Amino acid sequence: MENELTLKRFIEIRRELGHTQAEFAKLLGISNTTADIERGRTKLSGKVVAELLKQFNINPLWLFGESEEKHLETSRTSVIPKVVTVDSADNDNMVLVNAKAAAGYPQNISDTSWYHQLPAFDLPIPEFRNATYRGFQVEGDSMLPNLRPSDWVLAKSVEHIDHISANKMYVVVLQDAVLVKKIEKRPNSNNITLVSLNETYPPYDIKPFQIQEIWEVSSKLTFNVDATTETGLLRQLQQSMDELKQQMGNVKN
């Protein structure tokens, strides 16, 4: 039978990840539920311990009370680009990943031949030198007002998760999705928080090992540029203020 600390820590992991006993069992390849493990009736198998390490970076020594390091850093925390594309002269070029291609990007991330179907170009601007850049099309409205749906972001590769900054936007390539978000790292937490600028989308936590690549957004391409929008709104606002002042003046008189 497992010692009480191991059971306590196993339950802690499940609760932290927000899973029911049945959901957690399914993830770990256990039939039915984790209830028997949590009550100490069933032994914690090597397969389950291996799955906890593989899926959630849980240190087996921590689980058995022999270490205070809960998570193991593995090579999977490297977020460097899996494939760098070059033109015929062997110079880095910028691949464009549109919304449709983004759906298949996480699964094909290491397949060099997959990138050949994507358009690529070179921007002869000093800002796009000395780093690897990639273009991604924005889907949805989670980054309004800064990014609109169908805008493009041009982003440079990030080598390590420690190089991220709280006041920049990033393209985050997870195991099953490509997202544009702000990234926050909480002190004393192994979680990474993904934050939308549009406040109708709540922030959510992920584990570092769920991230395959990170690209720092450096510029954007937008196509619905309207010359009158900003000034028009300001004029309307000014007009409303003037009317309000006038009404206030009339009240005083």
CYANA upper distance limits for C-alpha pairs under 8 A (distance plus 0.5 A):
  1 MET  CA     40 GLY  CA      6.62
  1 MET  CA     41 ARG  CA      7.69
  1 MET  CA     42 THR  CA      7.87
  1 MET  CA     43 LYS  CA      6.45
  2 GLU  CA      6 THR  CA      6.83
  2 GLU  CA      7 LEU  CA      7.19
  2 GLU  CA     40 GLY  CA      6.74
  2 GLU  CA     43 LYS  CA      7.03
  2 GLU  CA     44 LEU  CA      7.71
  3 ASN  CA      7 LEU  CA      7.16
  3 ASN  CA     64 PHE  CA      8.43
  4 GLU  CA      8 LYS  CA      6.55
  5 LEU  CA      9 ARG  CA      6.57
  5 LEU  CA     63 LEU  CA      8.45
  5 LEU  CA     64 PHE  CA      7.78
  5 LEU  CA     65 GLY  CA      7.03
  6 THR  CA     10 PHE  CA      6.57
  6 THR  CA     63 LEU  CA      5.89
  6 THR  CA     64 PHE  CA      5.67
  6 THR  CA     65 GLY  CA      7.01
  7 LEU  CA     11 ILE  CA      6.69
  7 LEU  CA     37 ILE  CA      7.97
  7 LEU  CA     38 GLU  CA      6.17
  7 LEU  CA     39 ARG  CA      8.17
  7 LEU  CA     40 GLY  CA      7.56
  8 LYS  CA     12 GLU  CA      6.61
  8 LYS  CA     38 GLU  CA      8.33
  9 ARG  CA     13 ILE  CA      6.76
  9 ARG  CA     63 LEU  CA      6.57
 10 PHE  CA     14 ARG  CA      7.04
 10 PHE  CA     38 GLU  CA      7.83
 10 PHE  CA     63 LEU  CA      7.47
 11 ILE  CA     15 ARG  CA      6.69
 11 ILE  CA     38 GLU  CA      7.07
 12 GLU  CA     16 GLU  CA      6.45
 13 ILE  CA     17 LEU  CA      6.70
 14 ARG  CA     18 GLY  CA      6.76
 14 ARG  CA     19 HIS  CA      6.13
 14 ARG  CA     20 THR  CA      7.92
 14 ARG  CA     21 GLN  CA      8.18
 14 ARG  CA     24 PHE  CA      7.13
 15 ARG  CA     19 HIS  CA      6.59
 15 ARG  CA     20 THR  CA      8.22
 19 HIS  CA     23 GLU  CA      6.15
 19 HIS  CA     24 PHE  CA      6.11
 20 THR  CA     24 PHE  CA      6.58
 21 GLN  CA     25 ALA  CA      6.62
 21 GLN  CA     33 THR  CA      5.65
 21 GLN  CA     34 THR  CA      5.52
 21 GLN  CA     35 ALA  CA      6.70
 22 ALA  CA     26 LYS  CA      6.86
 22 ALA  CA     32 ASN  CA      6.42
 22 ALA  CA     33 THR  CA      4.80
 22 ALA  CA     34 THR  CA      7.05
 23 GLU  CA     27 LEU  CA      6.92
 23 GLU  CA     33 THR  CA      8.05
 24 PHE  CA     28 LEU  CA      6.73
 24 PHE  CA     33 THR  CA      7.83
 24 PHE  CA     34 THR  CA      7.38
 25 ALA  CA     29 GLY  CA      6.51
 25 ALA  CA     30 ILE  CA      5.25
 25 ALA  CA     31 SER  CA      6.95
 25 ALA  CA     32 ASN  CA      6.86
 25 ALA  CA     33 THR  CA      5.47
 25 ALA  CA     34 THR  CA      5.82
 26 LYS  CA     30 ILE  CA      6.43
 26 LYS  CA     31 SER  CA      7.42
 26 LYS  CA     32 ASN  CA      7.80
 26 LYS  CA     33 THR  CA      8.13
 28 LEU  CA     48 VAL  CA      6.48
 28 LEU  CA     51 GLU  CA      6.52
 28 LEU  CA     52 LEU  CA      7.94
 29 GLY  CA     48 VAL  CA      8.14
 30 ILE  CA     34 THR  CA      7.84
 30 ILE  CA     48 VAL  CA      8.44
 34 THR  CA     38 GLU  CA      6.72
 35 ALA  CA     39 ARG  CA      6.67
 36 ASP  CA     40 GLY  CA      6.67
 36 ASP  CA     41 ARG  CA      5.57
 36 ASP  CA     42 THR  CA      5.89
 37 ILE  CA     41 ARG  CA      6.34
 37 ILE  CA     42 THR  CA      5.25
 37 ILE  CA     43 LYS  CA      6.77
 37 ILE  CA     44 LEU  CA      6.87
 44 LEU  CA     48 VAL  CA      7.04
 44 LEU  CA     49 VAL  CA      7.65
 45 SER  CA     49 VAL  CA      6.98
 46 GLY  CA     50 ALA  CA      6.56
 47 LYS  CA     51 GLU  CA      6.66
 48 VAL  CA     52 LEU  CA      6.70
 49 VAL  CA     53 LEU  CA      6.90
 49 VAL  CA     60 PRO  CA      6.93
 50 ALA  CA     54 LYS  CA      6.56
 51 GLU  CA     55 GLN  CA      6.22
 51 GLU  CA     56 PHE  CA      8.26
 52 LEU  CA     56 PHE  CA      5.86
 52 LEU  CA     57 ASN  CA      6.98
 52 LEU  CA     58 ILE  CA      5.98
 53 LEU  CA     57 ASN  CA      4.85
 53 LEU  CA     58 ILE  CA      5.02
 53 LEU  CA     59 ASN  CA      6.67
 53 LEU  CA     60 PRO  CA      7.54
 53 LEU  CA     72 LEU  CA      8.32
 54 LYS  CA     58 ILE  CA      8.32
 56 PHE  CA    207 LYS  CA      7.80
 56 PHE  CA    209 PHE  CA      8.06
 57 ASN  CA     71 HIS  CA      5.76
 57 ASN  CA     72 LEU  CA      6.00
 57 ASN  CA     73 GLU  CA      7.72
 57 ASN  CA     74 THR  CA      8.18
 57 ASN  CA    209 PHE  CA      7.77
 58 ILE  CA     62 TRP  CA      8.10
 58 ILE  CA     63 LEU  CA      8.01
 58 ILE  CA     70 LYS  CA      6.42
 58 ILE  CA     71 HIS  CA      5.20
 58 ILE  CA     72 LEU  CA      6.70
 59 ASN  CA     63 LEU  CA      6.99
 59 ASN  CA     69 GLU  CA      7.38
 59 ASN  CA     70 LYS  CA      5.96
 59 ASN  CA     71 HIS  CA      5.56
 59 ASN  CA     72 LEU  CA      5.72
 60 PRO  CA     64 PHE  CA      6.90
 61 LEU  CA     65 GLY  CA      6.76
 61 LEU  CA     66 GLU  CA      5.48
 61 LEU  CA     67 SER  CA      5.84
 62 TRP  CA     66 GLU  CA      6.04
 62 TRP  CA     67 SER  CA      4.95
 62 TRP  CA     68 GLU  CA      6.17
 62 TRP  CA     69 GLU  CA      6.51
 62 TRP  CA     70 LYS  CA      5.87
 63 LEU  CA     67 SER  CA      8.45
 63 LEU  CA     70 LYS  CA      8.07
 71 HIS  CA    190 ASN  CA      8.14
 73 GLU  CA     77 THR  CA      7.41
 74 THR  CA    209 PHE  CA      8.44
 76 ARG  CA    209 PHE  CA      6.16
 76 ARG  CA    212 GLN  CA      8.02
 77 THR  CA    160 HIS  CA      8.07
 77 THR  CA    161 ILE  CA      7.80
 77 THR  CA    208 PRO  CA      6.60
 77 THR  CA    209 PHE  CA      5.70
 77 THR  CA    211 ILE  CA      7.74
 77 THR  CA    212 GLN  CA      8.24
 78 SER  CA    159 GLU  CA      7.38
 78 SER  CA    160 HIS  CA      6.23
 78 SER  CA    161 ILE  CA      7.78
 78 SER  CA    212 GLN  CA      7.99
 78 SER  CA    213 GLU  CA      8.26
 79 VAL  CA    158 VAL  CA      7.16
 79 VAL  CA    159 GLU  CA      6.20
 79 VAL  CA    160 HIS  CA      6.10
 79 VAL  CA    161 ILE  CA      7.17
 79 VAL  CA    211 ILE  CA      7.40
 79 VAL  CA    212 GLN  CA      5.95
 79 VAL  CA    213 GLU  CA      4.72
 79 VAL  CA    214 ILE  CA      6.27
 80 ILE  CA    157 SER  CA      7.16
 80 ILE  CA    158 VAL  CA      6.51
 80 ILE  CA    159 GLU  CA      4.98
 80 ILE  CA    160 HIS  CA      7.21
 80 ILE  CA    212 GLN  CA      8.49
 80 ILE  CA    213 GLU  CA      6.44
 80 ILE  CA    214 ILE  CA      7.80
 81 PRO  CA    157 SER  CA      7.05
 81 PRO  CA    158 VAL  CA      8.42
 81 PRO  CA    159 GLU  CA      8.29
 81 PRO  CA    213 GLU  CA      6.46
 81 PRO  CA    214 ILE  CA      8.45
 82 LYS  CA    109 ILE  CA      6.85
 82 LYS  CA    110 SER  CA      5.92
 82 LYS  CA    213 GLU  CA      8.24
 83 VAL  CA    109 ILE  CA      7.68
 83 VAL  CA    110 SER  CA      6.52
 83 VAL  CA    111 ASP  CA      8.12
 83 VAL  CA    112 THR  CA      6.85
 84 VAL  CA     92 ASP  CA      7.68
 84 VAL  CA    132 THR  CA      7.85
 85 THR  CA     92 ASP  CA      6.40
 85 THR  CA     93 ASN  CA      6.54
 85 THR  CA     94 MET  CA      7.96
 85 THR  CA     95 VAL  CA      7.79
 85 THR  CA    115 TYR  CA      8.24
 86 VAL  CA     90 ASP  CA      5.66
 86 VAL  CA     91 ASN  CA      5.61
 86 VAL  CA     92 ASP  CA      4.84
 86 VAL  CA     93 ASN  CA      5.74
 87 ASP  CA     91 ASN  CA      6.02
 87 ASP  CA     92 ASP  CA      6.93
 87 ASP  CA     93 ASN  CA      6.48
 92 ASP  CA    122 ASP  CA      8.38
 92 ASP  CA    132 THR  CA      7.15
 93 ASN  CA    120 ALA  CA      6.75
 93 ASN  CA    121 PHE  CA      6.09
 93 ASN  CA    122 ASP  CA      5.65
 93 ASN  CA    132 THR  CA      8.25
 93 ASN  CA    133 TYR  CA      7.94
 94 MET  CA    120 ALA  CA      5.67
 94 MET  CA    121 PHE  CA      5.73
 94 MET  CA    122 ASP  CA      6.42
 94 MET  CA    123 LEU  CA      8.41
 94 MET  CA    132 THR  CA      8.08
 94 MET  CA    133 TYR  CA      6.01
 94 MET  CA    134 ARG  CA      5.46
 94 MET  CA    135 GLY  CA      7.15
 95 VAL  CA    115 TYR  CA      8.20
 95 VAL  CA    118 LEU  CA      6.92
 95 VAL  CA    119 PRO  CA      6.39
 95 VAL  CA    120 ALA  CA      4.65
 95 VAL  CA    121 PHE  CA      7.16
 95 VAL  CA    133 TYR  CA      8.26
 95 VAL  CA    134 ARG  CA      5.76
 95 VAL  CA    135 GLY  CA      6.57
 96 LEU  CA    118 LEU  CA      6.82
 96 LEU  CA    119 PRO  CA      6.18
 96 LEU  CA    120 ALA  CA      6.39
 96 LEU  CA    134 ARG  CA      6.69
 96 LEU  CA    135 GLY  CA      4.98
 96 LEU  CA    136 PHE  CA      6.46
 96 LEU  CA    137 GLN  CA      8.40
 97 VAL  CA    101 ALA  CA      6.14
 97 VAL  CA    102 ALA  CA      6.41
 97 VAL  CA    118 LEU  CA      7.31
 97 VAL  CA    119 PRO  CA      8.49
 97 VAL  CA    134 ARG  CA      8.17
 97 VAL  CA    135 GLY  CA      6.40
 97 VAL  CA    136 PHE  CA      5.30
 97 VAL  CA    137 GLN  CA      6.87
 98 ASN  CA    102 ALA  CA      6.55
 98 ASN  CA    136 PHE  CA      6.42
 98 ASN  CA    137 GLN  CA      5.36
 99 ALA  CA    103 ALA  CA      7.34
 99 ALA  CA    136 PHE  CA      8.05
 99 ALA  CA    137 GLN  CA      5.98
 99 ALA  CA    138 VAL  CA      7.48
 99 ALA  CA    139 GLU  CA      6.95
100 LYS  CA    104 GLY  CA      8.11
101 ALA  CA    105 TYR  CA      6.67
102 ALA  CA    106 PRO  CA      8.06
102 ALA  CA    136 PHE  CA      8.26
102 ALA  CA    177 ALA  CA      8.10
102 ALA  CA    178 VAL  CA      6.74
103 ALA  CA    177 ALA  CA      7.30
103 ALA  CA    178 VAL  CA      7.95
104 GLY  CA    108 ASN  CA      6.75
105 TYR  CA    109 ILE  CA      6.04
105 TYR  CA    177 ALA  CA      8.44
105 TYR  CA    178 VAL  CA      8.09
106 PRO  CA    173 VAL  CA      7.05
106 PRO  CA    174 LEU  CA      7.18
106 PRO  CA    175 GLN  CA      6.09
106 PRO  CA    176 ASP  CA      6.19
106 PRO  CA    177 ALA  CA      6.88
106 PRO  CA    178 VAL  CA      7.76
106 PRO  CA    212 GLN  CA      8.24
107 GLN  CA    175 GLN  CA      7.80
107 GLN  CA    176 ASP  CA      7.75
108 ASN  CA    114 TRP  CA      7.05
111 ASP  CA    115 TYR  CA      7.77
112 THR  CA    116 HIS  CA      7.81
113 SER  CA    117 GLN  CA      8.26
114 TRP  CA    118 LEU  CA      8.32
123 LEU  CA    128 PHE  CA      7.21
124 PRO  CA    128 PHE  CA      7.78
125 ILE  CA    129 ARG  CA      7.76
128 PHE  CA    133 TYR  CA      7.73
131 ALA  CA    156 LYS  CA      6.96
131 ALA  CA    157 SER  CA      7.57
132 THR  CA    156 LYS  CA      6.04
132 THR  CA    157 SER  CA      6.09
133 TYR  CA    154 LEU  CA      7.19
133 TYR  CA    155 ALA  CA      5.89
133 TYR  CA    156 LYS  CA      4.72
133 TYR  CA    157 SER  CA      6.64
133 TYR  CA    215 TRP  CA      8.49
134 ARG  CA    154 LEU  CA      6.29
134 ARG  CA    155 ALA  CA      5.97
134 ARG  CA    156 LYS  CA      6.88
134 ARG  CA    157 SER  CA      8.24
134 ARG  CA    215 TRP  CA      8.34
135 GLY  CA    152 TRP  CA      7.07
135 GLY  CA    153 VAL  CA      6.13
135 GLY  CA    154 LEU  CA      4.91
135 GLY  CA    155 ALA  CA      6.68
136 PHE  CA    152 TRP  CA      6.08
136 PHE  CA    153 VAL  CA      5.92
136 PHE  CA    154 LEU  CA      7.07
136 PHE  CA    155 ALA  CA      8.27
136 PHE  CA    171 VAL  CA      8.33
137 GLN  CA    150 SER  CA      6.35
137 GLN  CA    151 ASP  CA      6.40
137 GLN  CA    152 TRP  CA      4.81
137 GLN  CA    153 VAL  CA      6.83
138 VAL  CA    147 LEU  CA      7.85
138 VAL  CA    148 ARG  CA      7.62
138 VAL  CA    149 PRO  CA      5.97
138 VAL  CA    150 SER  CA      5.60
138 VAL  CA    151 ASP  CA      5.86
138 VAL  CA    152 TRP  CA      6.23
138 VAL  CA    153 VAL  CA      7.58
138 VAL  CA    180 VAL  CA      7.70
139 GLU  CA    149 PRO  CA      5.61
139 GLU  CA    150 SER  CA      6.44
140 GLY  CA    148 ARG  CA      8.04
140 GLY  CA    149 PRO  CA      5.52
140 GLY  CA    150 SER  CA      8.33
141 ASP  CA    147 LEU  CA      8.03
141 ASP  CA    148 ARG  CA      6.61
141 ASP  CA    149 PRO  CA      6.15
141 ASP  CA    198 ASN  CA      7.75
142 SER  CA    196 SER  CA      6.00
142 SER  CA    197 LEU  CA      6.87
142 SER  CA    198 ASN  CA      5.54
142 SER  CA    199 GLU  CA      8.49
142 SER  CA    200 THR  CA      8.37
142 SER  CA    201 TYR  CA      6.93
143 MET  CA    147 LEU  CA      5.78
143 MET  CA    148 ARG  CA      7.53
143 MET  CA    180 VAL  CA      7.92
143 MET  CA    181 LYS  CA      7.69
143 MET  CA    196 SER  CA      6.10
143 MET  CA    197 LEU  CA      5.24
143 MET  CA    198 ASN  CA      5.86
144 LEU  CA    148 ARG  CA      6.32
144 LEU  CA    197 LEU  CA      6.68
144 LEU  CA    198 ASN  CA      5.83
145 PRO  CA    197 LEU  CA      7.94
145 PRO  CA    198 ASN  CA      7.67
146 ASN  CA    197 LEU  CA      8.26
147 LEU  CA    151 ASP  CA      6.95
148 ARG  CA    222 THR  CA      8.34
150 SER  CA    222 THR  CA      8.38
151 ASP  CA    220 LYS  CA      7.47
151 ASP  CA    221 LEU  CA      6.31
151 ASP  CA    222 THR  CA      5.35
151 ASP  CA    223 PHE  CA      7.43
152 TRP  CA    220 LYS  CA      5.97
152 TRP  CA    221 LEU  CA      5.42
152 TRP  CA    222 THR  CA      7.02
153 VAL  CA    217 VAL  CA      6.69
153 VAL  CA    218 SER  CA      7.95
153 VAL  CA    219 SER  CA      6.35
153 VAL  CA    220 LYS  CA      4.73
153 VAL  CA    221 LEU  CA      6.74
154 LEU  CA    217 VAL  CA      6.40
154 LEU  CA    218 SER  CA      6.48
154 LEU  CA    219 SER  CA      5.82
154 LEU  CA    220 LYS  CA      6.28
154 LEU  CA    221 LEU  CA      8.25
155 ALA  CA    170 TYR  CA      8.13
155 ALA  CA    171 VAL  CA      7.88
155 ALA  CA    215 TRP  CA      5.80
155 ALA  CA    216 GLU  CA      5.46
155 ALA  CA    217 VAL  CA      4.59
155 ALA  CA    218 SER  CA      5.75
155 ALA  CA    219 SER  CA      7.46
156 LYS  CA    215 TRP  CA      5.63
156 LYS  CA    216 GLU  CA      5.66
156 LYS  CA    217 VAL  CA      7.08
156 LYS  CA    218 SER  CA      7.40
157 SER  CA    213 GLU  CA      8.39
157 SER  CA    214 ILE  CA      6.84
157 SER  CA    215 TRP  CA      4.99
157 SER  CA    216 GLU  CA      6.82
158 VAL  CA    163 HIS  CA      7.48
158 VAL  CA    164 ILE  CA      8.19
158 VAL  CA    213 GLU  CA      8.13
158 VAL  CA    214 ILE  CA      6.06
158 VAL  CA    215 TRP  CA      6.00
158 VAL  CA    216 GLU  CA      7.03
159 GLU  CA    163 HIS  CA      7.81
159 GLU  CA    214 ILE  CA      8.41
160 HIS  CA    164 ILE  CA      8.29
161 ILE  CA    208 PRO  CA      8.36
161 ILE  CA    214 ILE  CA      8.27
164 ILE  CA    168 LYS  CA      8.43
164 ILE  CA    183 ILE  CA      7.89
165 SER  CA    183 ILE  CA      7.86
165 SER  CA    184 GLU  CA      8.22
166 ALA  CA    182 LYS  CA      7.26
166 ALA  CA    183 ILE  CA      6.44
166 ALA  CA    184 GLU  CA      6.02
166 ALA  CA    185 LYS  CA      8.39
167 ASN  CA    182 LYS  CA      7.73
168 LYS  CA    182 LYS  CA      6.74
168 LYS  CA    183 ILE  CA      8.35
168 LYS  CA    216 GLU  CA      7.72
168 LYS  CA    217 VAL  CA      7.76
169 MET  CA    180 VAL  CA      7.41
169 MET  CA    181 LYS  CA      6.12
169 MET  CA    182 LYS  CA      5.18
169 MET  CA    183 ILE  CA      7.82
169 MET  CA    216 GLU  CA      6.76
169 MET  CA    217 VAL  CA      5.99
170 TYR  CA    180 VAL  CA      6.05
170 TYR  CA    181 LYS  CA      5.95
170 TYR  CA    182 LYS  CA      6.44
170 TYR  CA    183 ILE  CA      7.68
170 TYR  CA    214 ILE  CA      7.05
170 TYR  CA    215 TRP  CA      5.96
170 TYR  CA    216 GLU  CA      5.04
170 TYR  CA    217 VAL  CA      5.77
171 VAL  CA    178 VAL  CA      7.34
171 VAL  CA    179 LEU  CA      6.08
171 VAL  CA    180 VAL  CA      4.91
171 VAL  CA    181 LYS  CA      6.98
171 VAL  CA    214 ILE  CA      6.26
171 VAL  CA    215 TRP  CA      5.46
171 VAL  CA    216 GLU  CA      6.91
171 VAL  CA    217 VAL  CA      7.30
172 VAL  CA    178 VAL  CA      6.31
172 VAL  CA    179 LEU  CA      5.70
172 VAL  CA    180 VAL  CA      6.62
172 VAL  CA    181 LYS  CA      7.60
172 VAL  CA    211 ILE  CA      7.39
172 VAL  CA    212 GLN  CA      8.30
172 VAL  CA    213 GLU  CA      6.68
172 VAL  CA    214 ILE  CA      5.34
172 VAL  CA    215 TRP  CA      7.12
173 VAL  CA    177 ALA  CA      6.53
173 VAL  CA    178 VAL  CA      5.04
173 VAL  CA    179 LEU  CA      6.96
173 VAL  CA    211 ILE  CA      6.41
173 VAL  CA    212 GLN  CA      5.99
173 VAL  CA    213 GLU  CA      5.57
173 VAL  CA    214 ILE  CA      6.75
174 LEU  CA    178 VAL  CA      6.69
174 LEU  CA    179 LEU  CA      8.40
174 LEU  CA    210 GLN  CA      6.14
174 LEU  CA    211 ILE  CA      5.02
174 LEU  CA    212 GLN  CA      6.01
174 LEU  CA    213 GLU  CA      7.79
175 GLN  CA    210 GLN  CA      6.55
175 GLN  CA    211 ILE  CA      7.09
175 GLN  CA    212 GLN  CA      7.00
181 LYS  CA    194 LEU  CA      6.36
181 LYS  CA    195 VAL  CA      6.04
181 LYS  CA    196 SER  CA      5.98
181 LYS  CA    197 LEU  CA      8.18
182 LYS  CA    194 LEU  CA      6.32
182 LYS  CA    195 VAL  CA      5.44
182 LYS  CA    196 SER  CA      6.91
182 LYS  CA    197 LEU  CA      8.18
183 ILE  CA    192 ILE  CA      7.38
183 ILE  CA    193 THR  CA      6.26
183 ILE  CA    194 LEU  CA      5.43
183 ILE  CA    195 VAL  CA      6.64
184 GLU  CA    192 ILE  CA      6.55
184 GLU  CA    193 THR  CA      5.50
184 GLU  CA    194 LEU  CA      7.02
184 GLU  CA    195 VAL  CA      7.88
185 LYS  CA    189 SER  CA      8.00
185 LYS  CA    191 ASN  CA      7.43
185 LYS  CA    192 ILE  CA      5.61
185 LYS  CA    193 THR  CA      6.73
186 ARG  CA    190 ASN  CA      8.31
186 ARG  CA    191 ASN  CA      7.67
186 ARG  CA    192 ILE  CA      7.59
186 ARG  CA    193 THR  CA      8.13
190 ASN  CA    207 LYS  CA      7.30
190 ASN  CA    208 PRO  CA      7.96
191 ASN  CA    205 ASP  CA      6.44
191 ASN  CA    206 ILE  CA      6.15
191 ASN  CA    207 LYS  CA      5.48
191 ASN  CA    208 PRO  CA      7.18
192 ILE  CA    205 ASP  CA      6.00
192 ILE  CA    206 ILE  CA      5.81
192 ILE  CA    207 LYS  CA      6.43
192 ILE  CA    208 PRO  CA      6.81
193 THR  CA    203 PRO  CA      7.02
193 THR  CA    204 TYR  CA      6.01
193 THR  CA    205 ASP  CA      4.87
193 THR  CA    206 ILE  CA      6.81
194 LEU  CA    203 PRO  CA      6.08
194 LEU  CA    204 TYR  CA      6.00
194 LEU  CA    205 ASP  CA      6.75
194 LEU  CA    206 ILE  CA      8.02
195 VAL  CA    202 PRO  CA      7.70
195 VAL  CA    203 PRO  CA      5.06
195 VAL  CA    204 TYR  CA      7.41
196 SER  CA    201 TYR  CA      6.59
196 SER  CA    202 PRO  CA      7.62
196 SER  CA    203 PRO  CA      6.96
206 ILE  CA    210 GLN  CA      7.38
207 LYS  CA    211 ILE  CA      8.11
227 ALA  CA    231 THR  CA      8.38
228 THR  CA    232 GLY  CA      5.85
229 THR  CA    233 LEU  CA      6.66
230 GLU  CA    234 LEU  CA      6.86
231 THR  CA    235 ARG  CA      6.56
232 GLY  CA    236 GLN  CA      6.76
233 LEU  CA    237 LEU  CA      6.65
234 LEU  CA    238 GLN  CA      6.59
235 ARG  CA    239 GLN  CA      6.60
236 GLN  CA    240 SER  CA      6.68
237 LEU  CA    241 MET  CA      6.72
238 GLN  CA    242 ASP  CA      6.70
239 GLN  CA    243 GLU  CA      6.70
240 SER  CA    244 LEU  CA      6.59
241 MET  CA    245 LYS  CA      6.66
242 ASP  CA    246 GLN  CA      6.65
243 GLU  CA    247 GLN  CA      6.67
244 LEU  CA    248 MET  CA      6.61
245 LYS  CA    249 GLY  CA      6.54
246 GLN  CA    250 ASN  CA      6.72
247 GLN  CA    251 VAL  CA      6.74
248 MET  CA    252 LYS  CA      6.85
249 GLY  CA    253 ASN  CA      6.83
